[in-house]
Amino acid sequence: MDVDDDASPTRRDSDATPTDVAGNGTATEPTPGESGAETETRAEIEAIEQDVVDLRGLDLLDDLDEEIIDRQELARRVQEIIEEEYSPEEARVDALTFWLLPSG
């Protein structure tokens, strides 16, 4: 997988199957109305889930509810979290702290 100029992952091998993407020998069957790209994305998500299970050494307790969002929605959500959880006082302290750090 490569990352193009807008940092969106792209596949080099355009005819990769969901089995190729998941890498675990099990194909992800498309659901009715699902495109090949959606099937491939779902297979990639399942492969990531399996990688996390393998790395952590712990099984998933529940299925994950995935949601694919665009950059604009991600930016909106991050801004919302910052506004809710990062007070102006914390920002002032952080700015002062960073200002006092030696450069380089």
N, C-alpha and C positions, 0 to 999 in steps of 0.2 A: 504494500500500500504506500502511495506517495501522498505528499501534501502539496496542493497547487498554490498559486499565488494568494488566494483568499483563505488559505489554511483549511480548506475542506478536504477531507481524505478522499482520494480517488484510487481506483484499482488500475493496475497496469494491465492485467490480463482480463480483457473484457468478457471472455467466455468462461470465467471461473464459475463453478457451480456452488450452491450453498454448502455442499459437502466440502469442496475445496476451501471455502472461506472458514467454515467451522473447524476444519482440520481434524475432526474426530471421527470421520467415517460415517457419520449419520447425516442424512440429508434432511433439510427442513422442508416439509411439504407446504406448498402455497395454500393459503386459505382462499375460498371463493372470492373473486374480485380483487385479489392481491396481484400486483405486478411483479415481474422478475426482480426489479430493483428493490421492492419492498421485501421480497423473500430473501434476497441477499443481505439487506440491512438487518433483518431479523436473525439471520444466521450469524452475522458478525456480532450482534448483541449477545446471542447465546454463547458464542466462542469467548467473548470477554467475560461473561458470567462464569464460565468454566475455568478460565485463567485465574479469576479471583478466588474461586474455590480451591484450585490447585495451590496458589501462592499462600493463602491463609491456612490451608490445611483444615478448613472447617466447611461443612456443608451449608447450603442455603436453607434457612428455616422456612421461608415463604417465597413464592414467586415474586419477582420484581415487576413493578408496573413501570415500563419504559415510556418515555415521552420524548419525541424528537422535536426540538425547537430550533428556530433560526437564530442568527446572531442578534438581531434586533430584540427578540424576546428574551434572550439570555442577558443582554445589557439591561433591559428593563427590570428583570428579576434581581440582578445583582444590585442595581441602584436602589431598588425597594428594600432589599436586605440591609444595605448600608444605612439608609435613612432610618430603618427601624432599630438597628442594633449598634450603630456607631455614633455615639453622642458627639456634639460639638466639643465638649470638654476632652473626650478621648482624642479627637482629631488634633486639638491644640497641644496636648501632651505629646502625642506622636510627632507632630511637626517640630516641637522644641527638642525632642530626643534626637530626631534625625539631623537637625541643625547642629547639635552638639557633637555628633559623631565625626571623627577625623575623616577627611576625604582620602580616597585612594585606597 
